């Protein structure tokens, strides 16, 4: 389908700025066109119609990405010292006795892992 007054890409398949159109005719871009542009992560598809995400939407995506990275990093750091089964056992011990030395040491290590992961992902 042709849209005679809209153009989303220049001749090098680079996207034009959001909201910018030209009078040169170009077929509606396909998913492959968006991927070639290098901006596929900045596009939302409403049915078959692509549109650039606005700054607020991009900020939400970035915040979610950083949170996922942080959570994954915390788990990776914990796994350097404790297996998942070790954690379950320590938590069970902590439920029975919150002053259990092994449980207290585990909680301190988890807190340290969270601080380190936060600094790596979000900065100090």
N, C-alpha and C positions, 0 to 999 in steps of 0.2 A: 504494500500500500504506500502511495506517495503522498507526502505532505509538502506542497510547493512552497510554503512560507516558513517551514521549520527545518533547522539543521542542527544536529547535536554534536557532530564531529567535524574537525577540519580534515584536510586532505591526508594528513599523517595519522588519522584515526585517533587523535587526541581530543578529549571532550572539551567542548566550549564551556565557559563558566555557566553555572546554574542560572536559568532565566534568560540567557542570551540566545537569540535566534538570528538567522540570516535569511536572505531571500533566495538562497540557492536550494534547489530541490534535492532531497536525499530520502531514500527509503527509511522507514522506521528502523532504528538500530535493533539488531538481534542481540541475544545474550552473548554470542561470540564477539560482536562488536564491542560490547561493554567490557568483556574480559580483555580484549586486545588493548583497550584504552588504559589499562592498569588501574582502573578505579572501580572494579567490581565490588569492592567492599564499601563503597560510598553510594551505592545505588539500591533503591528499593523497588521491587516490582509490584505494581498494583494491577493484578491480572497479567495482561500482556504488555502493559505500558510501564517503561522504566522511568524513574525520576531520581534526581540527586537527593540524598539525605540532607536535611538542614543541620546547622551546627548543633542544635540541641539533641537531635537524634544521634549524631556522631559522638557527642559527649557521653550519652548513655551507653552506647556500644563500647566506647573506650573504658568507661568505668566498670562495666561488666567484664571486659577482657582482663583488666588489672585485678579485679576481685578474684576471678578464676585463677589467674597466674599466682596470686598471693596464696590462695587456699592450696593449690597444687604444691607450691614451694614449701609450705608449712608441713604438709604430709611427707614430702620427700626428706625434709630435715629430720622429722621424727623417726622415719624409717631407717635412718642411719644408725640409730641406737636401739629402737624397739620394733619388733614385728607387730602386726595387727593383733595376733593372739596374745603377745605380751601386754599390749595395751588393754585388751579386754580383761585380762587377769588383774592388772593393776587397778583398773577402774572398779572391778568387783571388790577388790580388797579395800579400796578407798570408800566405797559405799558402806562396807561393814565397819571400817574404822578410818575416819578421815585423818587421823594422826599417824597412820602407818608410814614408817620411814620411806619405804620403797615408793609408795603412792605420792608422798610429798616431794620426793626427788623427781619423780616422773612429771608432776605438775610444774615444777620449777623448770625442767628441761623444755616442756611444751611452751611455757611462757617465753623462754629464751628463743626458741625456734620462731615464735610469732613475731618477736621484735626483729630478729634478723631478716625474716621474710619481708616484713613491712619496710624495713630500710632498703632492701634490694629492689622491691617493686615500686614503692612510693617515694623513696629517698628518706633522708633523716628527718 
